[in-house]
Amino acid sequence: MLTRRHGAILKLLEARGALTVGALAQELGVSTETVRREIRALVEAGAAVRVHGAVGLAGQIGEAPFERRMRENAAAKGAIARALAERIGDGDSLMLDTGTTTSFLARALLDRRRLTVVTNSLDIARTLATVNGNRIFMAGGALRSDSGAALGATALDFIQGFTVQHAIISAGAVDETGVMDFDLQEAEFARAVLACGERRVVVTDASKFGRRGFVRVTGFEGLHDLISDQPPPPGIAASIAAAGVSITLAAAADEGR
């Protein structure tokens, strides 16, 4: 029989992936010995497994980082994707960088026809290829093992030959100065995507607001639209408004459905 504490441990592991005994004890406000006892019961029941000094859900161990990120804030990302998909019609052209929110957008576009899509994301290309008469152009180069994305000089050279209606990037971090990322190559690719679009859009769930990344992608003046699930904090909202960028709140848009 699983106890309430067992349920709390499983929820933490589902939301955050594998955790150490110490981290679980701190989250639950109990001793490490208590956590070890509860983990022993979960492991014996087949609900959890021990791995590298930590414990994780049995079904998630070995899960790719990208798949794990797809589960994080999934409801918010899905709402953002649906809100943006409403602005994209049959026959439109768009360029998407790699990211979980842009992958959600690809799934929200499965009922569109004759799209022209340029991307460096294997997940996006695989989602939209071979359906509804779409044309998919996949940037080449070495694929990242963690995200299935092609990055580097070859990918950058490839996309610079396109002009699309919608240039859409995801954000790793957003503060009062603009959009940032934590990876140099991903930031370079996102910046190149924006340069190819007639309308430049960033999609981000609210967890990215207030973060500071290592690499600047663009100031708000380089964007037309920002789509999120919650309003930005006042300082960021003021910077966005000063740049003349339109903010769409996906949750509010969905409530009227």
Protein Blocks (a to p, Z undefined) as FASTA:
>chain_A
ZZfklmmmmmmmmmnopadfklmmmmnopafklmmmmmmmmmmnopacceehiacdfklg
opafklmmmmgoklmmmmmmmmmmmmpcehiacdddedfklmmmmmmmmmpghiacddfb
fklmmmmgoihhiacdddedjddfklopaedjklmmmmmmpccfbdcdddfbdcfkbccd
fbfklmmmmmmmmmmpfbdcddddfklgopacfbdfbdfklpfbdcdfbdcdfklmmmmm
mnopacddfklmmmmZZ
